[in-house]
Structures are given as structure tokens and as C-alpha cells.
Amino acid sequence: MPAIARSFDDWSQRWPALARAAGIGAYERLLLALSGGADSVLLLHWLAASRPAALVRAVHVDHGLRGAESDADARFSANLCRALGVPFVQLRAELAPTAPGLEARARAERYRLLVEEARRSGHRTLLTGHHSDDALETVLMRWVRGTDLPGLRGPRAELVWNAPGQAAPVRIVRPLLTLRREEVRALLSARGLAWREDSSNADPRFTRSRVRHGFLPLVRALGGEAALEELRAFSRAVEELEAEFASATAHLVWRPAPYAAATRARDEHALGGVLARGELMALARPLARRVLWRLLTEGTGRAPSRTVLERVLAELAAGRCTRHSLGRGWSLHLRARELVLVPPRGGQAGAPRMEQPFLPFPSQGPVPLVPCARELGVPGILTLDDGRRVSAEIVRAAPGAAVCRAELEVELDAAGLQGPLGVRFPVPGDRFHALGAPGSKPLGRFLAARGVPREERAHVPLVTDRAEILWVAGLAPAERRRIRSQTEWRLRLTLHL
């Protein structure tokens, strides 16, 4: 055999070459999504044969939708990994087979499980076996279902999965996108290696199956292989155009909400965000549409519908201030100077606690609801239901010494405190006179002026002394308790995240 042929057939160097092209280090820990199909099986063989040895672990997601065939796929994958000496784990996806959108739900659940396993096991790179034909089918499926320009670029060779509210992003790499389906099968067949065929790939219920077995053969019959190559070239052209757009708009990102410390636990601070309205409106409408699509997709983990996208763009252009529901509890607020992406609340942690002081007998009329303040000792520390803590202490300082008024820590005049202090959440009727303000105003108006969305105002802790609000935690202390030149004893309040 000629030397060049032996080099081409040397599988020990196939993965190192792909890894170098993808920027993957030789000793990087890898997680492989192993379905048992030809593409992921080929990638597994190359990883197992790699020299230097690849640090790989395989994970098989069983959707349980094909009965005995699904079980056989899982056994095949486990046995193959055992034979190749590759660590293996099997996960089970729970799906309702009769509910609509099975194809999309299965894909979403598969990726969710894969990314969770990657985070759990300490892997930061997830490999999938998608090839060129998979990419072309995906582009056509998006086109048929309706998509904006970014959707026509096809699956990327690499993306970062960073779900809202979750740390440790996972890099997803598709190293086989340069290969065709026939090439993958030919490489395996030449060595007599087996793989599994998924019968659902021929099921006409699924869009991908209809594209693969109906539309693409028709395109091939009309224009030959050249027609398919033109489709691939179109997708590549879109990708190049998208790269140009991305470089021009990458600086537009959600900034952390300035009120986040006042309303959320630490692990929720990165959710949602704020964007200056003028930055978006300075763009041409097609570019603004693309940026808004990206921002909402990145922010919520789900692409917005075309209807919502067009409505938001129209109202931005008209200068309106409105709110839009984005589904799954997310909302977008269009304000005069900014856009605010508001996340769903994770349960009722930190929500206001209310008490009913007497039974609602008809003769007594409506039952008033009163705030239930939890006692805060001085010195002392109180843990809220969402994990945040509020502490209080009395400190002595020389008159005229600098006053601490950070976002999460304030100092107030301790003279005349009636005690004990309490911590509660806002209720209708609350008023507050903020430090430096000319007078008191309804607390709701104060929170609105500070940019806190209505959905999050009920989660702002209030430190009180009897009926008086001393501190709207994370936002402002009370004017009446300001430190004066003769103040010697100070009440120091801190919000711990």
C-alpha cells in the first residue's frame, strides 16, 4: 500500500486533526453524544483510536419512543463502548409520545440531558456527530417552518450552551460537518464496522424524514447533485453574512439589571437584563431585527416568534412604551430609554408573607391583609426564603466620619430607634421618603422610578422600625435616618447575597 494511502487510512490521526481544527486541546476532557447511528459511531471509533489517547466519555440518551428498538440501540452503544474501553453512561428522556411537537421536544430534552450530564461530570466540551447532510436538512426544515436570516445559516460547527440561570457554559462541537452521510457510512463499511439505523428517520410524521426522503430526492432529480451543492453554498453564504453582522453588533448585550440585588437571589442575578433603547434604534431595521432576535434568544433560551418580533420592532419605531409576554414567564418591557428583559420568578421564594388576623365573617366586611415582618435582632442576621440575608449592628464612629452608603450596605442614625427591627416585603399603601428626596411618595412609585419592574417589586426586602421603613434593601435608605454631623452611634444594615 502506498505511504499516502496508509496515512489516509490511519484512524489514530483522524481525531487529532479534527481536534486541532476545532481548537480542542489534546488532553481536554470530552463528552460524546452517542446515539448508535453511523455518524456518532464513526466519531467514537476515531476518538478510541486516537494517538495521543483522547479523554472521552460517551453518553447515550434513550427517548424510549421505539420500544425494543430503543433498548437495542442502548445495548449496542453500551457494548461498543465496553469493547473500545470508553466510559459509558445512559440517560432516559421522559416524553409524552402523543403530545404535539414530538420531534422538537425530543431534541430539546436530549440537549438538556446532555448539557446537564456535561456539567455534572465536569466536562466542558460536548461532541455531536452531525454531518453535512444533517446541516442541509436542518436549514430546509427551518425554511419550511419559517425563520429569519440567522436560521438559514445551518447548524454551526461550534456553539456555547449557556442556559439562563445556569453557570458553567458547555461548548458543543460538531467536528464531522465537512463529511457527507454517504462518506460516513462508506468509512465504517470499509472496515466492517456496524452501526444502528433509527427507523423513525423514515417516519413521515417527522419533518426531517419528509425533507430527507421526499424533498431532497426531488431536488436531486430536478438538478442533480449540483442542485444540492448550490443549497449548501447558499447556507454557507448566509453564514458568512451572519458573521459580518455579528462583528458589527456583538457589543450589544444585556447589561445586568441595576435592581437585581434588591429583588433576586445570587443565582438569579444574571437573568434578563437591560439594554439602552437608543443603541438598538440606531441600527437599520433589518439589522435591528437580527440583533433583537439574538438578544431575546440568548436571554430566554428560546427564539421569539416572528409575530412578537415584528410587534416589538414596530412599537420601538413608534416610540411606544409597552410590555410583551415572551412565554414561559419571561416578559420584555419597552421603556422610554431602555428595554428590560424580566425573567420568571422561581417559585415564591422571597415573596411577601401575609397574615389574616381574623375570620371573614360576613358582618365584618373585607378582611384586611397586613404585612408580616420577621424580627431582626441588633446585632443579628436574618435569612430570607430565597437565601439572601439581612444583618444589623450598631457601630460607633466619630462625628463627621465618612458614611457607608454602598448598594448593599448603609449606615443610619441609630438615635431614637424603637426596635425591634423587622424585615418584610412591600404591601399596598406603603410610603417611603428616600434619602435626598424632597418628600415621601408611594413605595410603588419609588420602585418604578428606580427601574424595578412591577413583577419584581414584591420581592424587595424592607427593613423597618415599627411602621417606619428604614431601608429599601439594595436601593435607598430613609431620609429621616440620615447621618448628621453630630451622629455618634450608627445602625449598619447589610444585604448579603
Secondary structure as UniProt FT lines:
FT   HELIX           3..8
FT   HELIX           11..13
FT   HELIX           14..22
FT   TURN            26..27
FT   STRAND          29..33
FT   HELIX           38..49
FT   STRAND          55..62
FT   HELIX           68..84
FT   STRAND          88..92
FT   TURN            97..98
FT   HELIX           102..121
FT   STRAND          125..127
FT   HELIX           132..145
FT   HELIX           149..153
FT   STRAND          158..161
FT   TURN            164..165
FT   STRAND          170..173
FT   TURN            175..178
FT   HELIX           181..190
FT   TURN            191..192
FT   HELIX           199..202
FT   TURN            204..205
FT   HELIX           207..210
FT   HELIX           211..215
FT   HELIX           216..249
FT   TURN            250..251
FT   TURN            258..259
FT   HELIX           260..263
FT   HELIX           266..268
FT   TURN            269..270
FT   STRAND          273..276
FT   HELIX           277..281
FT   HELIX           285..300
FT   HELIX           306..317
FT   TURN            318..319
FT   STRAND          323..327
FT   TURN            328..329
FT   STRAND          330..334
FT   STRAND          338..342
FT   TURN            347..350
FT   STRAND          354..355
FT   HELIX           362..364
FT   STRAND          370..371
FT   STRAND          374..376
FT   STRAND          380..383
FT   TURN            385..386
FT   STRAND          389..396
FT   TURN            399..400
FT   STRAND          409..413
FT   TURN            415..416
FT   STRAND          421..424
FT   TURN            428..429
FT   STRAND          431..432
FT   TURN            435..436
FT   STRAND          441..442
FT   HELIX           443..449
FT   TURN            450..451
FT   HELIX           454..459
FT   STRAND          462..465
FT   TURN            466..467
FT   STRAND          468..472
FT   TURN            473..475
FT   STRAND          476..478
FT   HELIX           479..481
FT   TURN            485..486
FT   STRAND          489..496
//
